[in-house]
């Protein structure tokens, strides 16, 4: 099962993500911030306030937004 083990904000809407496979890469999430849950994250100060959930094993925000590890991995591959 793919899991996010670490994530660090880089700049703008870019996050450096590390997976339990040892792979690491940067994802740019600017284009995926649409819809009721993600719209508030267009505010960069809110976007930067993510954490890695020890339960969901992915990045999450205080407004209950999260992105599946598989989605982040696919974005990293682009």
N, C-alpha and C positions, 0 to 999 in steps of 0.2 A: 504494500500500500504506500503510495507516494505521500510524503508529509513535508511541510515546511518546518525547518528547524531553526532558521534565523532569517531576519529581514531588517534591512537598514535603508532609511531614506537616503537617496543620492542627491537629486535636485529636481525641481519641478514635480512632475508626477512619476518620477522614476524611482524604483525600489530595487535594491540588490537582494535577491532571494537565494537562500541556501536550502537544499533539499536533503532528505535523509539518505539519498543515493550518493551524496558527496558533491553533486553537481551544483554549480552556482552560476547565476547570471542576472542581468539587469532586465527588468520589465518596465515598459512605459505604459501606464494605465490611463493616460489622458483621454484616449478615444473610447474607453469602456465605461466612463462615468456618466451613465444616463439611466433614467428611471427613478422612481421615487426614493429608493434607498441610497442610490449612488449620487444623485444630484447635489446633496449637501456637501459631498466630498470635493466638489469643484472649488470650494474654498480651500486654498492650499494649507492654511493653518489647521483645518479639520482633517485634511488628507494626511498630513504628517503624523497625526495622532493614532497610528495603528499599532498593533502589537501582535505577537504570535500567540495564538490560543493553545494552551496545553491540552485542551479537550478536542478542538476541531483540527488542530495541527495545520493551521493556515493563518494568514493574516486576517485580522478582524478590526473593526472600528467600533467606537462607543455607541453608534446608532444601529448596531446589529448588522451592519453590512459585512460581508465576507466574500472571498473569492476562492473557489476550489483550487487545491494544489495542482490538479491536472490542468486547469485553465492557465494558471500562472506558468506552469512548465511549458505549455504550448506557446504562450506569449514570449517566453524566454528564447524559444527556438527560432522566432521570427528574425 
